[in-house]
Amino acid sequence: MALNVGDTAPDFALRGATGEEKMTFSLADQRGKKNVVIAFFPAAFTPV
């Protein structure tokens, strides 16, 4: 699925943790509240 400039990003959810606390980040939870920047770094922080 290709997106064009100005398109609304599709919803997604990511699991993560901060210390002992586990959390889920959902784009839908942020919509209309904050600006979100998504950066993808393939193989970052991995022994590739």
CNS distance restraints for C-alpha pairs under 8 A (distance, minus, plus):
assign (resid   3 and name CA) (resid   7 and name CA) 6.10 0.50 0.50
assign (resid   3 and name CA) (resid   9 and name CA) 7.66 0.50 0.50
assign (resid  11 and name CA) (resid  26 and name CA) 7.23 0.50 0.50
assign (resid  11 and name CA) (resid  27 and name CA) 5.49 0.50 0.50
assign (resid  11 and name CA) (resid  28 and name CA) 5.82 0.50 0.50
assign (resid  12 and name CA) (resid  26 and name CA) 5.82 0.50 0.50
assign (resid  12 and name CA) (resid  27 and name CA) 5.75 0.50 0.50
assign (resid  12 and name CA) (resid  28 and name CA) 7.48 0.50 0.50
assign (resid  13 and name CA) (resid  24 and name CA) 6.55 0.50 0.50
assign (resid  13 and name CA) (resid  25 and name CA) 5.44 0.50 0.50
assign (resid  13 and name CA) (resid  26 and name CA) 4.20 0.50 0.50
assign (resid  13 and name CA) (resid  27 and name CA) 6.46 0.50 0.50
assign (resid  14 and name CA) (resid  24 and name CA) 5.55 0.50 0.50
assign (resid  14 and name CA) (resid  25 and name CA) 5.14 0.50 0.50
assign (resid  14 and name CA) (resid  26 and name CA) 6.46 0.50 0.50
assign (resid  15 and name CA) (resid  22 and name CA) 7.51 0.50 0.50
assign (resid  15 and name CA) (resid  23 and name CA) 5.95 0.50 0.50
assign (resid  15 and name CA) (resid  24 and name CA) 4.51 0.50 0.50
assign (resid  15 and name CA) (resid  25 and name CA) 6.41 0.50 0.50
assign (resid  16 and name CA) (resid  22 and name CA) 5.95 0.50 0.50
assign (resid  16 and name CA) (resid  23 and name CA) 5.37 0.50 0.50
assign (resid  16 and name CA) (resid  24 and name CA) 6.07 0.50 0.50
assign (resid  16 and name CA) (resid  25 and name CA) 7.55 0.50 0.50
assign (resid  17 and name CA) (resid  21 and name CA) 5.52 0.50 0.50
assign (resid  17 and name CA) (resid  22 and name CA) 4.30 0.50 0.50
assign (resid  17 and name CA) (resid  23 and name CA) 5.61 0.50 0.50
assign (resid  18 and name CA) (resid  22 and name CA) 6.55 0.50 0.50
assign (resid  18 and name CA) (resid  23 and name CA) 7.71 0.50 0.50
assign (resid  25 and name CA) (resid  29 and name CA) 7.68 0.50 0.50
assign (resid  26 and name CA) (resid  30 and name CA) 6.96 0.50 0.50
assign (resid  27 and name CA) (resid  31 and name CA) 6.28 0.50 0.50
assign (resid  30 and name CA) (resid  34 and name CA) 5.80 0.50 0.50
assign (resid  30 and name CA) (resid  35 and name CA) 7.74 0.50 0.50
assign (resid  30 and name CA) (resid  36 and name CA) 7.61 0.50 0.50
assign (resid  31 and name CA) (resid  35 and name CA) 7.90 0.50 0.50
assign (resid  43 and name CA) (resid  47 and name CA) 7.89 0.50 0.50
assign (resid  43 and name CA) (resid  48 and name CA) 6.61 0.50 0.50
